[in-house]
Every structure is written in structure tokens, then in C-alpha cells.
Amino acid sequence: MENTVVEMSMQKALNRGLDELLTEDPRSMIFGEDVGGLGGVFRITDGLQAKHGSTRVYDTPLAESGILGMSIGLAMAGWHPIPEVQFDGFAYPAINQIVCQLGRMNYRSRGTLPMPVTLRVPSFGGIRAPEMHTESLESLFAHVPGLKVVSPSTPHQAYHLLKKSVLMPDPVMFMEPKSRYWQKGEVDTENPGDLEGSVIAREGRHLTLIAWGAMVARCLQVAELAEEDGISIEVLDLRWLKPIDAAGLAASVSKTKRAVVVHEGPRTAGLGAEVAQLVSESCFGVLKAPVERVTGFDVPYPSGDLEDEYIPNIDRILFGIQRVLEYRRG
Amino acid sequence: MTDAPRLEPHADELGTDELLKLYSLMVRTRQLDVAAIAWQRQGILPGYAPELGQEAAQVGSAYALDFARDFAFPTYREMGVALAAGVDMVEYMSTHKASWHGGLWNPAETHVAPIQAVVAGSVLHAVGWAHGQTVDGTGNVALTYFGDGASSQGDVHEAMNFASVYKAPVVFFTQNNGWAISVPTERQVAGGSVAARGAGYAIPSIQVDGNDVVAVVRAVRAAVEHGRAGNGPAMVEAMTYRRGPHSTSDDPGRYRSLDDERRDGGEDPLNRLEATLREAGALDDATVADISEQAGEFVEQVRLGVDALDARPGTEMFDFVFQEPTEALAAQAANWREESEHV
């Protein structure tokens, strides 16, 4: 049997996935700022214009509302647009088109104008970037009716989830953890595994760490450290941030009876609150402690010098675990 | 900087049969518009955005399109466009009946996009659709509607720039009706006119008398031909006048007087076309009465249809959010059914 497992970075996995999509789906089309000849500032589209031509892969003027609005019209014309906003914070100028148009066109048109648009959003922090280059938009996106939201944590997931998203008939906000672009991992190109819902990244018995995107790798580090102290941590990679895999959360936390949710975005009305509520609904009877949140703060994302204080770091996640383990009722 | 390119009107004159067809469409539009205001007063419609005075601009621009291949992107005040495009007017009026925001007609089949509540919201959609036509090599053209108020939105400028960069076959059709609710054009539009902005994007543009249906048709035909030939976008600014209120909730008396309206409204576009046709000997009292009577019957049929529109089943709230519904949404729908329908 042919070995289909290849070691590659997430950047390469996304690039290869897009390359194959362009070949396999003649209605797919990639556009955005600098995605053509340059191959994108993160090189996710590197070489694709040269191979597939400038009608399938092309640069846009520097205007995100234009990029998203055009995506909607292209979808109406039967295309499968794969637009890119160059950085997470650049989605804000397009928010009207995302919220009022992309999320609603299928609804407004009573299902006659489907929106098979996959918006690629290099997301989250950790790269010492300028302001508005390190935002976590998942709770904004997840709150918008009509959008689906996913964030891969590994090259394997990035490759397969991207291909799945583009072929879905609904709009998908595809949040790529930019701090993980250059980390290598094994990609099994022929065996995607189950791409629905969440996935257990590491099995454990005492507590479930719930995370997505770049925080999954950090939680795996935390789990290893905790193991040295005899604490067995399960790491649940949520992957789909809308719809959220409530059954997967219930299955894991029913077993461990304790949960900590970790995310980079600000705490108030962050997705961690939604996760904690879903866990409460399914596991209230068995929970040994309230679901703990380890998150970014309710502050604008700080400059690079301070971002390690802002993003949940190993110490803060360990403190969160400790609070849950030491919790006593009454 | 190069001189502003000017779009020249289409050379072909309109034949009498075409003018009569336009007249008939405009009469229907006028009668339905007037009726819709009455229906709002009678409680049949919760609200309505009248197009009174814009019949020539709306019917003329739609008439210049081929709806078998082209695509129109209306706002919320394009009843005359939908009528001329052949949209079922009960399905159109359903948006004002509060049945369904976008309207009940099928935009994919009729090539008239759903009602757009966001000012300038769909202008970029027209550019994307048109760019798709370029790549597919169809020669089909998109026409996007927006007003003098919407011309202030950034999306219009992004759309004009994108369209010009990609040479997308889009007709930017502005109905400058003098008022954005209570704000007059002179406090809305800098640079002299909306059409003047075309120069900044190298888009051939023309400003026409929007109450002259022939001028509108010839300008839009030229713009459509420009796009079909692969020459990219063109712009038509139709100067007209919003003779009615912004909506049935509006009170124009707070910002303009009846004298203002009489002075600025100009000659009624419908009367102008009727006079032209009478002068040409193509219209007499009997024909006018006949067309008016037919329009009245048409409006009565629409009234019966609108009045008979029941509220959509509540399940539709959930049915059209996604093509592939999520389990969470299905659970909400099931819960709603249990608690509201006791099933």
C-alpha cells in the first residue's frame, strides 16, 4: 500500500490543498491582496497564479469590502470564491459585506442564491505583528447567522478542512493560526479522518482542556508538563467554532468531569463562554468545578512586547487547571 | 489627468411600438405605486417606499436590459424595475407586506436580485457577478441601482474602482432623485454630480434627464453595449425627483414645502411621454383610457394577491439560513415547534 503520509508545514499543506482545489474544481477562484504573483504575504498561494493562470488566481485592489462584496456576486454567478483578507483585522472594513450580505444572501433569497464562499483569514497572535494584524474574530463570526467558522490546528487538518470548506455550499470563515504556518506535521493526503466536529488531540482522565487554532499546540505542551505531576489532561481541539460540537464536548467532559477552555480572544462574550455553557448543559450533574476560562483580556491586542502577557501562556493555563482541581463546593 | 470620458447615448431612436410599450409599463408602475400607498393607509401593507416620479428612470433602465442574460441589482425602491423585468408583482410586494425581507420571487430565475435594504449594499455584488461573466466570456451585463445618497457610501467607490480595474461589464445606474430622506443632493454629493465621479475611475459616464424615458433607454443601451463589447463599466446618472416621501413613515413637510416640490419636481415623466405619443399621433383618448383600464385591472389582481398572502410558515426562519443546516439550528427549530405549535 502506498504511503500517503507526508511531512509538511501548515503553509505548504494549505498551498497544496488550494493547488488541488483549483485543479479539481474548475469553478474555484482565488483572489485577494498580493495573492497573485507574490503568493500572499504568508506565501499560502505561492506559485498558484503561475500554474493556474491569472483568471483563477489574482490580485485585487486594496479594499476588503470590495473583496467580500465581489465574492458574493461571483457566487451568484456560479463561482466558488476563495477570497483572502491579508490579516484578521483587515476583515473589519468588510464587516458590512460579511454580516449583512454574505451571511444573509442564502436566507434573503430563500435558498436560491447559495454562497459557497470560503474566506481565508490568517488569524490570532503570536508573531509580534503591528496593530490589527493579530485579532481573534471567532466570536464575532460565530455570532453572525448564516456563517460557519473553522480553525485548523495542524497541517493535516488545514489541508483537509480547507478542501472540505471550499466544497461546502455555505460561507465558511476559515481561520488559519498564523503562528503555526511554519510548524511541520504529518499530512495523510488520502485519509482525512473525520472532519466533522471536534477531535481529541490527546487523551486524559482528570481534566479536559478545550482549545482551537494555535492554542491547541500550547495546551498539548501544558498536558505534557502536567503529566510529570501525575495529572492526566485530555486536550479537545474544537476545530469547528460554528457549529460547535456539543456532543464531543459532552463526551469528553462527562469522562474527565473538569474543563478549562483556552482562547486568545478577549474574555467577555468570547467563545469560551459559549463552550462553558454547552458543557454546563450537558455535564452539570457530573462537573466537579465550574468551567474555567483562560483567555485574552478585555483590552485591545497589545504590542509585541506585551503579547506573551496577553495570550494565554503555559503558566496561566496551569493556574487555571489548578483552580479547577482545587475547587471545593460550599 | 485625462479628460472625463463621456458616454454617448445609443444612436438608435425608439420606434412607436417601443414607446407605447414603455408607456404601458410606466402607467402600470404609476398605478401600482399610488395603490401601494393606499394599501399602506388601509393596513394591507405595513410600509412602502414610493417611487412616484421615477417611472421613466426605472422602467427605461430595466427596458434596456435583456433579462434572459443580464442581471439587475435593485435597492428597496425599484418597483418599476421589477415590474418591467417581469417579476411577479405579488411576490415583489411581499417584501412590503412583511412576508419576506428579500421578496418572494426567485432572483436566480428572474435575474433581479433580492430587495437590498443596505444602502449601496449590492453595488459590489454587481461587480462580482459581472467579473464572473468576463471570465466565462458570456457578454452578459450587470446593472446596479443606487441613489444620490448611496453614492456617498465607500462601497460605491470600491465598486467603481474594482469594476474599472477588471473591466467588468457593469452599468452603474444612479437615480438622483434630489433627496436622501431629508438631505438634498447639494449637501450629499460633492464634485458637481455623481456622474462626474466616473472620470476618477476612467468610467465613461453620462448624466441624463431621468424623467425622459427615451433619454434613459438610449443612455442605458449605450452603457450595456459598452459592457457587452468588453469595454468595461459605464455610468448613467438619471436626474429625477422623488415626488413622494422617502417611505410611508416619512413626513417631507419637515424638510421641504409643496412649493419646493412643484418647482423642483419638473414635468411628470408619464405626462411627458403621453404628450410625445399624442403629438406623434400614436396615442388618443381611447387608447389612453384602454391602457389605464388594463393597468387598473392589473393592480387589482396584485391587490387580491397581496391581500391573500399569508404569513410564511415559521419553519422558514430556520430553513433558509444554510444550504446544509447545522444540528444546533435544527435543535432550535425543533424546540420552537414544540413550544409554539405544541407538536
Interface residues (C-beta under 8 A of the other chain):
Chain A: M29 T55 T60 P61 A63 S65 G66 L68 G69 M70 S71 I72 G73 L74 A75 M76 A77 G78 W79 P81 N96 Q97 C100 Q101 M105 N106 Y107 R108 S109 R110 G111 T112 L113 P114 P145 G146 K148 M168 P169 D170 K242 P243 I244 A246
Chain B: F71 W100 H101 G102 L104 N106 P107 A108 E109 A113 P114 I115 V118 G121 S122 V123 L124 H125 A126 V127 G128 W129 A130 H131 G132 Q133 V135 D136 A142 G154 D155 E158 A159 N161 F162 V165 E316 D319 F320 V321 F322 Q323 E324 T326 E327 A328 L329
